[in-house]
């Protein structure tokens, strides 16, 4: 694969990476989005103060900002992974997740409990999207 077919995606509407990675990488029609936590993109401060609903809304807002920066929308998302520090939050997260991914076929998904997330977050979500207009 030529390096010219790999493009870094960056938007000011999602938090800057907290490490040596990109918000997303576009490879031909596939968009591989890094995990997003509940950071406010303008301040870099965690949102929600430990409230899973508020964190989930911010995480999805950040994730969709990256997808949109590449020219996609929620219907382009084909796979997500959700990382939770407490699986007891599963039902609350599902309700909010459905608000973003209820308009078309919901993406394939995995959800796992982890011991810790960056910045003390309770949730992180990453995704893969298919962008039809990127040939």
N, C-alpha and C positions, 0 to 999 in steps of 0.2 A: 504494500500500500504506500502510495506517495505521501510524503508529509504535507503536501499542498491540499490533500483531501481531509486534513484534520484542522479544525478551527476551534479556538477557544471562544467561549461565549461569556460575556461579562455585562452586567447591568448595575446601575446605581440603585435600582429598586429592590435589590436583594443584598444581604450583608456581604462584605468583602470576605474572602476566605481567611480562616484563622491559621492557616498553614500553607505549605507549598503545593497548592493545587488550584484548579480553576473552578468557577461556579458550575460550568458544564463544558463538555467537549462535543462538537458536532462532527460526526464521521459519516460522510455522504448524507443519507436521510435519517440516520439515527442520532438522537440527542441523549447523551449520558450525563445526567445531572448529579452533582455531588449532593451529599446529604445536607439538608437545611435544618437549623435549629431556630429557636424563637428569638433571634436577635433582631432588633429594630435596625433597618439598614442605614438610617440617617444618624443614629447615635451610637450604634454598636452595643447597646445595653439590652440585656435579656428582658423580654416582655412576659407578663403574666404572673410574676412573683410566685411561681410554683403552681398556678392554676392550670390544670391540664387543658381545659377548654380554650383559654386565652392563648396558651402556648401552641396548641394545635392550629388555631386560626392563623397565627403569625407564621408558623412553619409552612402552611399551605400557601399563604400569601407570598412568602419568599420564593417557594418552589415554583409557583405559577409565574412569578415575575421573570424567573430565569427561562422558563419554557417560552413565554411570550417574547422575550428578548431575541430568541432564536427564530421567531416567526410562527410559533405553535400556540395551541390553546389546550384546555383541559381534555378535550376529546382526542388529542394527539398522544396522550400519555397511555402507554401500553403495559407498563410494569412499574410497581412501586415496592419499596421495602420500608416498613415502619419499625423503628426501634423504640421501645418503651422501657422506662426504668421500673414500671409497675404494670403488669398485665391486668390488674384490676381496673385500669383505666380504659381497657379495650372497648367497652360499649360506648363510653363518652366520646372517644376518638372516632369510632365508626359513625356516629351521628353527624359530626362535623365534617368528616371525610366525605360522606355522602353528599353534602352540600356542594362540594367541588366536582365530584365525579358521578353525578346522577343524571346528566343530560344525555349521555350516550352509553355505550357499553363500558362498564366499569373496568379499570385496568386489572390485569393479573396482579397478585399481591402476596407478600409474605409479611408476617408480623412476629417479631421476636422480643423477648425481654432481655435487657442487658443490665449489667451492674451499675454502669455510670455512662454519662454522656458529657460532651464538652460544655463548659460554662455552667455546669450544674443543671442542664436542661432535663426535662422529663420525657421529651419526644424528639426524634429526628426522623426525617423522611427523605429518601432519595427516589429517583425515577429514571426511566428510559422512555423516550417519546419517539414516535415516527412522524417525520415532517415530510409530507407528500410533495411539497413544492420545492424541495432542496435536492435537485438532481444535477 
